[in-house]
């Protein structure tokens, strides 16, 4: 639970940094590095599950019987990078989905994390966008008795809309779906997947 709270705090800090960014930046340079973006988002997760020993488990299955169980929450912790053109953004996306609870008084948690390089394309240079990504991922499975973290590789596809609310400031609505693959063992998953529907913020310089 504490790790998921830390991720939420990072997401909030990202938004705060973006809010102060215009005051901290001087005259715009002519290089592409002066055209950058920064965003974050949060919302419900869906379809989160993993496969272990040939069987598929949802997060609810893992936390069956848990008390104080949280809803399935997805977080776009941070999206950041540069604009190589008015319609194409290249950068990094950190996202996660998780659920927590208590089993027999012990903290229990299931969480998938993505740390992906991403491409985001705005066909009309603003508004609707699509994106894809690839990179390292991991899954944490803590059933209150044992805890295992497994590293792997993830792929992401998504689409959304950036609604301008002021110069360079946008409210975003994004739906993402990602899959992760691992070197499964008797105690570690073969693969996992999750989706997220995020309400967020993006600053585009």
Helices and strands as residue ranges (DSSP letters): H 2-24, G 32-34, E 36-52, E 55-58, H 59-62, E 73-85, E 88-103, E 106-121, E 127-142, E 147-166, E 169-182, E 191-204
